[in-house]
Amino acid sequence: MSITSIDKEFVSGTYGRFPVELVSGSGSLLTGSDGKQYIDLGSGIGVTAFGFRDEAWMGAVTAQLGKVQHTSNLYYTEPCALLAKALCEKTGMKKVFFGNSGAEANECAIKVARKYSAEKKGPDCYTIITLLNSFHGRTLTTLAATGQDHFHELFQPLTPGFVHVPANDIGALEQMLGSVKAAGIMLECVQGEGGVMPLTKEYVQVAASLAAQHDIPLIIDEVQTGNGRTGSLYAYMQFGIQPDIVSTAKGLGGGLPIGACLMSEKVQYVLGPGDHGSTYGGNPVCCAGALSVINRLDDEFLAQVKAKGEYVFDALNGAEGVEGVSGMGLMIGIKTRKPAREVVNACLEKGVLCLTAKDKVRLLPALNIPMEQLSAAVEIIREACK
Ligand SMILES: *Cc1c(COP(=O)(O)O)cnc(C)c1O
């Protein structure tokens, strides 16, 4: 029996997989079980920030594996403490809670916002305002936060206390703040799953000042946009705001599961002993890998991410069959004349792995993808779009 057919028989059918079994990788190249080589522009959905078998990342992870792989949160470990310190020093945040995924980082963010507001204004102040077309995760609470109805069908009742407003509509946000007892505002600076849609700077800044006026936390979901993806350490840094809570995951671990919820001065003491927890959270191997990722995202490196993003934008914007290019840094959405899935399948055939987001082709290459591979892949995408 082939791996494909074993998987089809025994793995829950929640994913529409491409007909490819991947067996190994190196840098931004992946090899299939049939020996075919691919240039990877998806990085496992923005996760393998430095590609495959990156020496520094593997060194950090294997060194920790050689010491202790898990301790539980009953004890201190160095990688967890040092990663939290690095994240705080680089963002100005004060405390970090570690979980294992983006959804878990958002669950923590929502709990912090609700407890802050319950203590300040009373337990009926629990409603979190999020945006239509957002994506915040697959747990029942983060699904409720997600502003896309098609994810909600047949999973009712979801966690109550979430309302959605259209992105970039300041009036709608003001109106909602006037009509619900809000506990927080939550948004992605660039909506990823929603089709790589950046919010306007003005909107994000107004949302931040409205949150401050109402004394409710502003939560920025940086699960996809964070950790260098958009050309700054976190995307909010390009919007001129300082959030109260930041959630992140995906690229943070470089390929191992980790999520983090960063808390500002305003909310740093909201969670106390017993308020939250996660058995795997702060796992020393994941934290050691994440620390090596975070420490490499300096200004010089981030400038290269931006330059590569601009290169892709210029090469595809206005190309035949391309109706528009959106995004920031190396988080790129391409609106194609042909259905996105058709373009992605043609790229796969020619040895380039791409993603989709809504009706767009989405690219999330490794942040250190070599220029030659990036330009070769972009050429194949241009052909596929025609
Ligand atoms: C992927 C994603 C999530 C969910 O992350 P998981 O690790 O799959 O739980 C949440 N928010 C955003 C913006 C994402 O892109």
The ligand as an SDF file (V2000), in Angstrom:
LIG
                    3D

 15 15  0  0  0  0  0  0  0  0999 V2000
   -3.0560   30.0530   11.2260 C   0  0  0  0  0  0  0  0  0  0  0  0
   -3.6860   31.1310   11.9950 C   0  0  0  0  0  0  0  0  0  0  0  0
   -4.2940   30.8960   13.2380 C   0  0  0  0  0  0  0  0  0  0  0  0
   -4.4290   29.4950   13.8210 C   0  0  0  0  0  0  0  0  0  0  0  0
   -3.1850   28.9430   14.1070 O   0  0  0  0  0  0  0  0  0  0  0  0
   -3.0790   27.3600   14.4540 P   0  0  0  0  0  0  0  0  0  0  0  0
   -1.6390   27.1850   14.8160 O   0  0  0  0  0  0  0  0  0  0  0  0
   -3.4940   26.6260   13.2310 O   0  0  0  0  0  0  0  0  0  0  0  0
   -3.9850   27.1200   15.5970 O   0  0  0  0  0  0  0  0  0  0  0  0
   -4.7920   31.9660   13.9390 C   0  0  0  0  0  0  0  0  0  0  0  0
   -4.7220   33.2140   13.4500 N   0  0  0  0  0  0  0  0  0  0  0  0
   -4.1560   33.4880   12.2590 C   0  0  0  0  0  0  0  0  0  0  0  0
   -4.0900   34.8960   11.7780 C   0  0  0  0  0  0  0  0  0  0  0  0
   -3.6270   32.4570   11.4830 C   0  0  0  0  0  0  0  0  0  0  0  0
   -3.1020   32.7160   10.2880 O   0  0  0  0  0  0  0  0  0  0  0  0
  1  2  1  0
  2  3  1  0
  2 14  2  0
  3  4  1  0
  3 10  2  0
  4  5  1  0
  5  6  1  0
  6  7  2  0
  6  8  1  0
  6  9  1  0
 10 11  1  0
 11 12  2  0
 12 13  1  0
 12 14  1  0
 14 15  1  0
M  END
$$$$
